[in-house]
Amino acid sequence: MYVQGAQGIQPAVFTSLPRMGTATPIRSICQYCGNYIITVTTPVPGVLTWMLCTGLFIFGCFLGCCFLPFCVDSLMDVKHTCPVCRQELFRYHRL
């Protein structure tokens, strides 16, 4: 007769930042410093920005116009950071 012993519970390990569904600041508890905060949002270039830049370049906008997606915040990803400890909490991806 074989009896298996109790197995320990493995903690969850996150390999990347979770996806957020909004580009606006949110109220949250910082997982690093434990403070109740409203996140600070910063636009950062993402996949959509680079795809638009590449598409504009291919269609003939190679005199600098292909860099316009980097000037439009609504075409960029949004990084949510803690205002207290400055750690990145979440990232909102447009694409």
C-alpha positions, 0 to 999 in steps of 0.5 A: 500500500502506497500513501502519498504525503501532503504536498506543499502549496507552491507560491505563484510566480509572475514573470511579467507585469499584469495587463491593465485594461485602462490608460487612466490612473487607477487607485491601487495598493502598491505591491512594493511599498504597501501604500494606497496610491493613485498610479502615475501614468507615462506614455511609452512606445509600444508595438502599435507605435512601432507598427505605425512608424514602419507602415508610414515609412514603407508608404513613403513618409521617410522624411520624418513624418514616419515618427509622428506616432511617437508624438501622439500619446493615444497611440503609445502604451501606458506605464503605471508607476507608484508615486511613492517608490517609483516602481512600475506596477502595471503596463497597458498595451494598446495592441 
